[in-house]
């Protein structure tokens, strides 16, 4: 008997089994088509636990995660060696991937308009630094005169500039400036015109800040 006839007779006798086999093959093909291709992963350094702003990073603060390549942010790190001893400018949550923008240093200007500068300012009231955190917007005001021989006057030096760093979040040392004399200091991101007005302003009068709300968008 020809093979084709034998196959036909077998299918007639085992119709239900043949249908079940065909359905299994179809289901397998469907699952194969719908199953996504595993994403390529790369190593990235992340926080091993919740970390406060101002923390000087040590080996135990860091963990290596496997992250899909397309989800790794710009400025991230692949080894912990280059992070040990660096200082956090912001708080981090467990598992959050570290980037240079989260560290005290030039990377904090990431995303700022071209020509922006990080300008350190010493506030007249050092305790006021406790009221502001990195990321908040402030108006920087300079007051001059003493109200007696010289008439008191106030001048707005910079409006709605973002705070990058404050001595209240610096931990025990002020690595931004490389000195322990950081009381009352904050660092803001300023454009060229604002930076020119802010540079050396603390030698011309007393500096204060006013918290302002972020605008829409």
C-alpha positions in Angstrom: 0.0 0.0 0.0 1.4 3.4 -0.9 2.6 5.5 2.0 0.1 8.3 1.3 -2.8 5.8 1.5 -1.4 4.4 4.7 -1.2 7.9 6.2 -4.8 8.7 5.1 -6.1 5.5 6.7 -4.2 6.3 10.0 -5.6 9.8 10.1 -9.1 8.4 9.5 -8.7 6.0 12.4 -7.0 8.5 14.7 -8.8 11.7 13.7 -8.9 13.2 17.2 -5.3 12.5 17.9 -4.3 14.1 14.6 -6.3 17.2 15.3 -4.8 17.4 18.8 -1.3 17.2 17.3 -2.0 19.9 14.8 -3.3 22.2 17.5 -0.2 21.6 19.6 2.0 22.5 16.7 0.0 25.6 16.0 0.1 26.7 19.7 3.9 26.1 19.8 4.4 28.3 16.7 2.2 31.0 18.2 4.0 31.1 21.5 7.4 31.2 19.6 6.2 34.2 17.6 4.8 36.1 20.6 7.7 35.4 23.0 10.0 38.5 22.9 13.6 38.2 22.1 15.6 38.6 25.4 17.0 42.1 25.7 20.7 42.5 25.6 21.9 43.5 29.1 25.0 45.3 30.3 26.5 45.9 33.7 25.7 49.2 35.6 26.5 50.4 39.1 23.6 51.1 41.3 22.9 52.0 44.9 23.1 48.9 47.2 20.7 50.5 49.6 19.0 53.9 50.2 21.7 56.5 50.3 21.4 60.1 51.6 22.6 63.2 49.8 26.2 64.1 50.8 27.2 60.4 51.3 30.8 59.6 50.5 30.5 56.4 48.5 32.2 53.2 49.7 32.3 49.7 48.2 29.4 48.5 50.4 27.2 51.3 49.0 27.4 50.0 45.5 26.1 47.0 43.6 26.4 45.7 40.0 23.1 45.3 38.1 22.3 43.8 34.8 20.3 46.4 32.9 18.9 46.3 29.3 21.3 48.3 27.2 18.6 50.7 26.0 17.7 51.6 29.6 21.2 52.5 30.8 21.3 56.3 31.2 24.0 58.5 29.8 26.8 59.1 32.3 26.5 55.8 34.1 29.3 53.7 35.5 30.4 50.1 34.8 32.7 49.7 37.7 32.6 50.8 41.3 36.3 51.8 41.4 35.7 55.2 39.8 32.9 55.9 42.3 34.6 55.1 45.6 35.3 58.3 47.5 32.9 60.4 45.4 30.1 62.4 47.1 26.4 62.2 46.3 24.7 65.4 45.5 21.2 63.9 45.8 19.6 61.0 47.7 19.4 57.6 46.0 16.9 54.8 46.4 17.9 51.1 46.5 18.6 49.8 43.0 18.8 53.3 41.4 21.6 53.4 38.7 24.2 56.0 39.4 25.2 58.7 36.9 27.7 61.6 36.9 24.8 64.0 37.3 24.1 62.6 40.8 27.6 63.3 42.1 29.2 66.5 43.4 31.2 67.7 40.4 31.0 69.0 36.9 28.4 66.3 35.9 25.8 68.1 38.0 25.4 70.6 35.2 24.2 67.8 32.8 21.1 69.0 31.0 21.7 72.7 31.8 21.7 75.1 28.8 25.0 75.5 27.0 27.3 78.1 28.7 25.9 77.4 32.2 28.3 77.6 35.1 28.2 76.2 38.6 28.6 79.2 41.0 29.4 78.9 44.7 27.7 81.4 47.0 28.0 82.0 50.7 24.8 83.0 52.3 24.7 85.7 55.0 22.6 83.4 57.2 24.3 80.1 57.2 21.4 78.4 59.0 19.1 79.2 56.1 20.9 76.6 54.0 18.9 73.9 56.0 15.7 75.1 54.2 16.9 74.4 50.6 17.7 71.1 48.8 19.4 70.4 45.5 16.9 70.8 42.6 14.9 73.6 44.2 14.8 77.0 42.5 15.8 80.2 44.3 16.1 83.9 43.7 19.5 85.2 44.8 19.3 88.7 46.4 22.2 90.9 47.6 21.6 93.6 50.2 24.1 96.4 50.7 24.3 99.4 53.1 23.8 99.3 56.8 20.7 101.5 57.1 22.7 104.1 58.9 25.7 105.8 57.1 24.7 103.9 54.0 21.1 103.4 52.9 20.1 99.8 52.8 19.3 98.5 49.3 18.5 95.1 47.7 19.3 93.9 44.3 18.1 90.7 42.5 21.2 89.1 41.1 19.6 85.9 39.6 16.0 84.7 39.3 14.9 81.1 39.6 18.3 79.4 39.4 18.4 75.7 40.3 20.4 74.7 43.4 23.0 72.0 42.6 24.6 71.6 46.1 24.5 72.9 49.6 26.7 72.6 52.6 23.8 71.1 54.5 24.0 68.0 52.1 27.8 67.8 52.1 28.4 65.4 54.9 31.6 66.0 56.9 33.6 67.5 54.0 33.0 69.9 51.2 34.4 68.0 48.3 33.0 70.5 45.8 35.4 73.1 46.9 38.1 70.9 48.3 37.9 72.6 51.8 36.1 72.0 55.0 35.1 75.7 55.2 31.7 75.2 53.6 29.3 76.6 56.2 26.5 78.6 54.6 27.6 77.6 51.0 25.4 76.7 48.2 26.2 76.1 44.5 23.7 77.2 41.8 23.6 76.7 38.0 23.6 80.1 36.3 23.8 81.3 32.8 26.7 83.6 31.6 25.0 86.9 32.6 23.8 85.6 36.0 27.3 84.1 36.7 28.9 87.4 36.0 26.6 89.2 38.5 27.0 86.4 41.2 30.8 86.1 41.0 32.3 87.8 44.0 28.9 89.2 45.1 29.4 88.0 48.7 32.3 90.5 49.0 30.0 93.4 47.9 27.1 92.8 50.2 25.1 90.1 52.0 23.5 87.3 50.0 20.2 85.8 50.7 17.9 83.4 48.8 14.2 83.2 48.3 12.5 79.9 47.4 10.4 80.1 44.2 8.0 77.6 42.7 8.8 75.9 39.4 6.9 77.3 36.4 4.6 75.2 34.2 6.3 72.7 31.9 
